[in-house]
Amino acid sequence: MAEKGRTEMEVRPGGVALITISNPPVNALSIHVLYSLKDHYEEALRRNDVKAIVVTGKGGVFSGGLDINTFGAIQRNKAEQLKVDYVSIDVMTNTLEAAGKPSVAAINGPALGGGLEISMVCQARISIPTAQLGLPELQLGVIPAFGGTQRLPRLVGLTKALEMMLMSKPIKAEEAHQLALIDAIVSPNDLLNTACRWALDISESRRPWVHTLSRTDKLESPDEAREILKFARAQVQKQAANLRHPLDVIEEGIVSGPQAGLRKEAIAFQDLVFSDTCKSLVHVFFSQRATSKVPGITDLGLMPRKVSKVAIVGGGLMGSGIATALMLSNYPVVLKEVNDKFLDAGIDRIKANLQSRVRKGKMTKEIYEKTLSLLTGVVDYERFKDVDLVIEEIVENVKVKQQVFADLERYCPSHCVLATNTSTIDLDLIGEKTNSQDRIAGAHFFSPAHVMPLLEIVRSNHTSPQVVVDLLDVGKKIKKTPVVVGNCTGFAVNRMFSPYTSIALLLVDRGMDVYKIDQVCTEFGMPMGPFRLLDLVGFGVALASGMQYLENSPGSVDKSMLIPLMFEDKRTGEASQKGFYKYEGNRKAIPDPDIFKYVEKSRRMAGTVPDLELLKLDDKEIVEMVFFPVINEACQVLSEGIANKASDLDIASIFGMGFPPYRGGIVYWADSIGAKRIHARLSEWEMKHGQLFRPCSYLSERAAEGVPLSSTAKNNAKARM
Ligand SMILES: C[C@H](O)CC(=O)SCCNC(=O)CCNC(=O)[C@H](O)C(C)(C)COP(=O)(O)OP(=O)(O)OC[C@H]1O[C@@H](n2cnc3c(N)ncnc32)[C@H](O)[C@@H]1OP(=O)(O)O
């Protein structure tokens, strides 16, 4: 293995050895870094001119934790693999923490996972105000393994430590200071001097010398701890039953002592690293970061242009959500509506979005006022003359959109990016009446736009790479995960997931129970089943987008009459308090026996009778029937070059549709099953239930040749980007 990263050591006047972790960009703890850290500690302990040690990181990051690439080495049983128990017990505990000279962590940026764990073996932690501290290992399907499960509860108490570990959510320096996880916050310029002084103060007994692992003052009593852990077990069982957690390991440390806890922690980690969940989540980690690397665009050396002001056309649910997302990242926003009444309603929606953050304690009243002051409401285009980006979010009507884009071309500066949030209409059509096709792109948000993390950036054949680079940058600034896709009806996410509801409707027409399908899909890990999702989206929207698919690719959607029948009866989904479920003024979906009359009628109109074979399917087979057509559509999207790479569809499925991350995303999951099996099942169902199940040629070829679906190497399709 090529050497990756190291630590550097310099002995400062006064006798402090400054050890700097150096492994750009995030100072990940590779095996080399860890061994180099141990060697430098040992050298510092040997040297007579060293009285104390300060550990810091290079380049504005303390450390992003264990190098996640080493997980693969462990799984592949590589000779040079990480021995977790050796690092945790021999290096961190017996060498660093037990050293005869005190050490202080100078936290100059993120200190996450193993990074925070290194800082916790030090006798004190000094940080800059912007540092983030956390143990996010669970989001990779493992638990902290360099002593974090033992030391964090001893530093901040069990309840807070559990919250930080189970939510994988880092805290900011200020909160860490209140919790006494860090001892002082200082400016970046003062950090090293303060840390060095602090270390010398400890060595000269002017400050206490504390071994984290020996502390018990913050720990709850064993009885209290047991109660807290019992509650936490019930919570994780309810909220994340598929994720392993460190509760037993923490309990071991409290009941049998920290050394026993450390041993149990290392064994548990070593076991978890081999789990499918860990493999999937590591895939998600790297795939998420790879979405912003777009061949032919981000490798051209283009720099994003500055976007100082954004205009939104349309203040409906989506438009106001997009405005909120931008304002939350400090973008001044001009919101345009057709008249004052609609404008007021749009502004009210934005206020409500922000107020909900105030209510949840995520925003102070002052920040609320400051954020709201970024908004200007207008009913004409006068204020569009200095905007750098416009996002259109009006009715899905080609003619109306064409007029709006012609207007935008007239009123906006010539450099301005003209984006549309359409979820179905071809960008070329939208821009047909302009000479600005090169600066027209899709910026497709998901509802609610200020909450959902995905941003589909749609690029037509005319869209310039510069515009895509600009949108990628805005996406990053508003904390969305961007996925760049090509131009087609439904783009990647809506198109991939159109079979999710279509097939569910077909199965109901053939005898399956609405609520059974939803239950099986949620047990599989989806946040909602297809029918609960249809209720949320609303039947009006579902029918309109169904029409778009029917027009553009007849045969891609089921023609069940179930939704039109309910729609006719003004049963339109959650907004009307009645859809496939009933809602009693809150968001709780209650199964409603009334729907069976619509189901019966729909079956009569389709001329179907309950299919006894379908009724005998077990849960796994139902999941396959619903999701294999989704995989098939993902393959079609790949073969048409709508997505750059399979892993982009994994991320799009997770962040756009809530596909369970611990399954790695739609194509990753498909490859874990194998193209051959998926192809065989789809072919069988095509014979029995029609063309919605017909495997596409991309899938058929890979099944025949035994090639993974994620391998796009042999994809000869003409890229649409
Ligand atoms: C034994 C221990 O208990 C186990 C562990 O420590 S497991 C590791 C736990 N640590 C984490 O989960 C933290 C992961 N990292 C992060 O959250 C973020 O990268 C960060 C907050 C440190 C920096 O964020 P940001 O500046 O936005 O940079 P980001 O784009 O995420 O990462 C930059 C690059 O570093 C890589 N990287 C980040 N953390 C890494 C890690 N721990 N290992 C390997 N690579 C890592 C990313 O893949 C990316 O690579 P690329 O440029 O080739 O795409």
The ligand as an SDF file (V2000), in Angstrom:
LIG
                    3D

 54 56  0  0  0  0  0  0  0  0999 V2000
  -12.2800    3.9660   14.6680 C   0  0  0  0  0  0  0  0  0  0  0  0
  -13.1340    5.1570   14.4100 C   0  0  0  0  0  0  0  0  0  0  0  0
  -14.0280    5.2960   15.5030 O   0  0  0  0  0  0  0  0  0  0  0  0
  -13.8900    4.9910   13.1600 C   0  0  0  0  0  0  0  0  0  0  0  0
  -13.9710    6.2450   12.3730 C   0  0  0  0  0  0  0  0  0  0  0  0
  -13.3600    7.2480   12.6450 O   0  0  0  0  0  0  0  0  0  0  0  0
  -14.9480    6.1670   10.9880 S   0  0  0  0  0  0  0  0  0  0  0  0
  -14.8250    7.7670   10.2770 C   0  0  0  0  0  0  0  0  0  0  0  0
  -15.7480    8.7230   10.9640 C   0  0  0  0  0  0  0  0  0  0  0  0
  -15.6360    9.9840   10.3440 N   0  0  0  0  0  0  0  0  0  0  0  0
  -16.6050   10.4730    9.5560 C   0  0  0  0  0  0  0  0  0  0  0  0
  -17.6100    9.8470    9.3230 O   0  0  0  0  0  0  0  0  0  0  0  0
  -16.3590   11.8490    8.9910 C   0  0  0  0  0  0  0  0  0  0  0  0
  -16.3780   11.8000    7.4970 C   0  0  0  0  0  0  0  0  0  0  0  0
  -16.0560   13.0570    6.8780 N   0  0  0  0  0  0  0  0  0  0  0  0
  -16.8530   14.1510    6.9130 C   0  0  0  0  0  0  0  0  0  0  0  0
  -17.8620   14.1970    7.5770 O   0  0  0  0  0  0  0  0  0  0  0  0
  -16.4610   15.3140    6.0620 C   0  0  0  0  0  0  0  0  0  0  0  0
  -15.6200   14.8190    5.0270 O   0  0  0  0  0  0  0  0  0  0  0  0
  -15.7150   16.4580    6.7890 C   0  0  0  0  0  0  0  0  0  0  0  0
  -16.6860   17.1780    7.7110 C   0  0  0  0  0  0  0  0  0  0  0  0
  -14.5220   15.9370    7.5450 C   0  0  0  0  0  0  0  0  0  0  0  0
  -15.2010   17.4670    5.7070 C   0  0  0  0  0  0  0  0  0  0  0  0
  -16.3020   17.8660    4.9080 O   0  0  0  0  0  0  0  0  0  0  0  0
  -16.0540   18.6360    3.5080 P   0  0  0  0  0  0  0  0  0  0  0  0
  -15.0720   19.7060    3.7150 O   0  0  0  0  0  0  0  0  0  0  0  0
  -17.3880   18.9510    2.9640 O   0  0  0  0  0  0  0  0  0  0  0  0
  -15.2920   17.5860    2.5670 O   0  0  0  0  0  0  0  0  0  0  0  0
  -15.8380   16.2510    1.9000 P   0  0  0  0  0  0  0  0  0  0  0  0
  -16.2190   16.5540    0.4940 O   0  0  0  0  0  0  0  0  0  0  0  0
  -16.8180   15.5500    2.7560 O   0  0  0  0  0  0  0  0  0  0  0  0
  -14.5000   15.3750    1.9210 O   0  0  0  0  0  0  0  0  0  0  0  0
  -13.3360   15.7740    1.1910 C   0  0  0  0  0  0  0  0  0  0  0  0
  -12.6530   14.5230    0.7000 C   0  0  0  0  0  0  0  0  0  0  0  0
  -12.1770   13.7940    1.8340 O   0  0  0  0  0  0  0  0  0  0  0  0
  -12.6570   12.4510    1.7780 C   0  0  0  0  0  0  0  0  0  0  0  0
  -12.9010   12.0260    3.1670 N   0  0  0  0  0  0  0  0  0  0  0  0
  -13.5790   12.6850    4.1310 C   0  0  0  0  0  0  0  0  0  0  0  0
  -13.5300   12.0010    5.2940 N   0  0  0  0  0  0  0  0  0  0  0  0
  -12.8040   10.8880    5.0390 C   0  0  0  0  0  0  0  0  0  0  0  0
  -12.3980    9.7900    5.8390 C   0  0  0  0  0  0  0  0  0  0  0  0
  -12.7060    9.7090    7.1340 N   0  0  0  0  0  0  0  0  0  0  0  0
  -11.6820    8.8120    5.2400 N   0  0  0  0  0  0  0  0  0  0  0  0
  -11.3370    8.8890    3.9410 C   0  0  0  0  0  0  0  0  0  0  0  0
  -11.6900    9.9230    3.1410 N   0  0  0  0  0  0  0  0  0  0  0  0
  -12.4150   10.8930    3.6960 C   0  0  0  0  0  0  0  0  0  0  0  0
  -13.9210   12.5230    0.9770 C   0  0  0  0  0  0  0  0  0  0  0  0
  -14.2230   11.2700    0.3880 O   0  0  0  0  0  0  0  0  0  0  0  0
  -13.5570   13.5730   -0.0560 C   0  0  0  0  0  0  0  0  0  0  0  0
  -12.7720   12.9320   -1.0350 O   0  0  0  0  0  0  0  0  0  0  0  0
  -12.8210   13.4250   -2.5690 P   0  0  0  0  0  0  0  0  0  0  0  0
  -12.3980   14.8470   -2.5580 O   0  0  0  0  0  0  0  0  0  0  0  0
  -11.9030   12.5020   -3.2570 O   0  0  0  0  0  0  0  0  0  0  0  0
  -14.2500   13.2770   -2.9740 O   0  0  0  0  0  0  0  0  0  0  0  0
  1  2  1  0
  2  3  1  0
  2  4  1  0
  4  5  1  0
  5  6  2  0
  5  7  1  0
  7  8  1  0
  8  9  1  0
  9 10  1  0
 10 11  1  0
 11 12  2  0
 11 13  1  0
 13 14  1  0
 14 15  1  0
 15 16  1  0
 16 17  2  0
 16 18  1  0
 18 19  1  0
 18 20  1  0
 20 21  1  0
 20 22  1  0
 20 23  1  0
 23 24  1  0
 24 25  1  0
 25 26  2  0
 25 27  1  0
 25 28  1  0
 28 29  1  0
 29 30  2  0
 29 31  1  0
 29 32  1  0
 32 33  1  0
 33 34  1  0
 34 35  1  0
 34 49  1  0
 35 36  1  0
 36 37  1  0
 36 47  1  0
 37 38  1  0
 37 46  1  0
 38 39  2  0
 39 40  1  0
 40 41  1  0
 40 46  2  0
 41 42  1  0
 41 43  2  0
 43 44  1  0
 44 45  2  0
 45 46  1  0
 47 48  1  0
 47 49  1  0
 49 50  1  0
 50 51  1  0
 51 52  2  0
 51 53  1  0
 51 54  1  0
M  END
$$$$
